[in-house]
Amino acid sequence: MLGELSGVARVYIITGRTDMRRSIDGLMAIIRDTYEMDPYANALFLFCRRRKNTVKALHFDKDGFVLYLKRLDNGRFQWPKDASEVRPLTRQEFRWLMEGLSIEQPKAIRPITQKKDF
């Protein structure tokens, strides 16, 4: 999924559960009506089903909508347990999510608070 998204400006996750019977029009309606966002924006919107083994992603690609679907055969996505809300994801958080990791990863390298004199 990452290769096709190099031109995407933002990634948004719709937390909570989504009825996966919804198609492009149904997902567009959630983006537009529930969250008052522009589904035509240069963004990828992520939705997950109740069992957390399927993710749908909606993206407008200059001349039409693309609907991606990823279903895990073994395991579940570490989907946030928040009530339904929309929040932006960094590229790293998106990568973690697609690899089955939590988007709430601790920092591996801590930022420098003071410069050392050498």
VMD Tcl script that draws the C-alpha trace (Angstrom):
set ca {
  {0.00 0.00 0.00}
  {2.89 2.40 0.68}
  {4.30 2.42 -2.86}
  {1.16 3.84 -4.45}
  {0.85 6.59 -1.84}
  {4.02 8.58 -2.44}
  {1.98 11.58 -3.63}
  {-0.49 11.55 -0.72}
  {-0.15 14.63 1.47}
  {-1.91 13.38 4.63}
  {-3.09 10.12 6.20}
  {-6.10 10.12 8.51}
  {-7.34 7.28 10.69}
  {-11.03 7.01 11.53}
  {-10.91 5.36 14.95}
  {-13.65 3.10 16.18}
  {-15.50 0.60 13.98}
  {-16.81 0.97 10.45}
  {-19.34 -1.20 8.66}
  {-17.19 -2.76 5.91}
  {-20.23 -3.23 3.68}
  {-19.88 0.46 2.86}
  {-18.47 1.23 -0.55}
  {-16.80 4.38 -1.87}
  {-19.97 6.49 -1.58}
  {-20.68 5.32 1.97}
  {-17.13 6.02 3.14}
  {-17.18 9.42 1.41}
  {-20.36 10.25 3.32}
  {-18.66 9.44 6.64}
  {-15.73 11.71 5.78}
  {-17.95 14.55 4.54}
  {-20.98 14.38 6.84}
  {-19.64 13.02 10.13}
  {-16.21 14.66 10.20}
  {-16.86 17.63 7.89}
  {-13.72 16.93 5.88}
  {-13.16 17.01 2.13}
  {-13.04 13.47 0.68}
  {-11.47 14.98 -2.48}
  {-8.45 16.25 -0.53}
  {-5.05 14.76 -1.28}
  {-5.39 12.42 1.69}
  {-5.79 8.77 2.55}
  {-8.64 7.92 4.95}
  {-8.38 4.64 6.90}
  {-11.35 2.64 8.26}
  {-11.39 -0.65 10.21}
  {-14.02 -3.30 10.86}
  {-15.09 -4.55 14.28}
  {-12.88 -7.66 14.27}
  {-9.82 -5.48 13.42}
  {-8.61 -7.82 10.70}
  {-9.69 -5.67 7.75}
  {-8.80 -2.11 6.81}
  {-10.26 -0.06 3.99}
  {-8.51 3.04 2.72}
  {-10.10 5.69 0.51}
  {-8.11 8.10 -1.66}
  {-9.06 10.50 -4.45}
  {-6.49 10.06 -7.22}
  {-6.88 13.14 -9.49}
  {-9.68 11.68 -11.63}
  {-11.48 9.22 -9.38}
  {-11.57 7.39 -6.09}
  {-9.40 4.40 -5.23}
  {-10.56 1.98 -2.55}
  {-7.84 -0.16 -0.99}
  {-8.60 -3.17 1.18}
  {-6.20 -5.13 3.35}
  {-7.36 -8.22 5.24}
  {-5.06 -10.10 7.55}
  {-5.22 -13.88 7.38}
  {-3.58 -14.21 10.77}
  {-3.78 -11.58 13.49}
  {-5.38 -8.19 13.98}
  {-4.50 -4.58 13.39}
  {-3.61 -2.62 16.51}
  {-6.47 -0.19 15.92}
  {-6.96 2.60 18.49}
  {-9.79 1.87 20.93}
  {-10.94 5.50 21.02}
  {-14.52 6.34 20.24}
  {-15.13 7.28 16.62}
  {-12.98 10.27 15.75}
  {-10.58 11.29 13.02}
  {-6.91 11.94 13.65}
  {-3.88 12.44 11.43}
  {-1.14 9.84 11.21}
  {2.50 10.34 10.39}
  {4.06 8.16 7.69}
  {5.84 6.21 10.44}
  {2.59 5.60 12.36}
  {0.93 4.45 9.12}
  {3.79 2.04 8.47}
  {3.56 0.67 12.03}
  {-0.20 0.19 11.70}
  {0.12 -1.70 8.40}
  {2.86 -3.90 9.94}
  {0.56 -4.90 12.82}
  {2.14 -2.62 15.42}
  {0.51 -0.02 17.64}
  {0.70 3.59 16.47}
  {1.54 4.49 20.08}
  {5.17 3.31 19.94}
  {7.67 4.63 22.47}
  {10.49 6.70 21.02}
  {13.50 4.56 20.15}
  {15.85 7.54 20.18}
  {15.14 10.37 22.55}
  {15.58 13.94 21.34}
  {18.62 15.81 22.60}
  {17.76 18.33 25.29}
  {21.24 19.82 25.67}
  {24.17 19.98 23.32}
  {27.35 18.42 24.60}
  {30.63 20.25 24.29}
  {33.30 18.13 22.66}
}
mol new
graphics top color blue
foreach p $ca { graphics top sphere $p radius 0.5 }
foreach p [lrange $ca 0 end-1] q [lrange $ca 1 end] { graphics top cylinder $p $q radius 0.2 }
display resetview
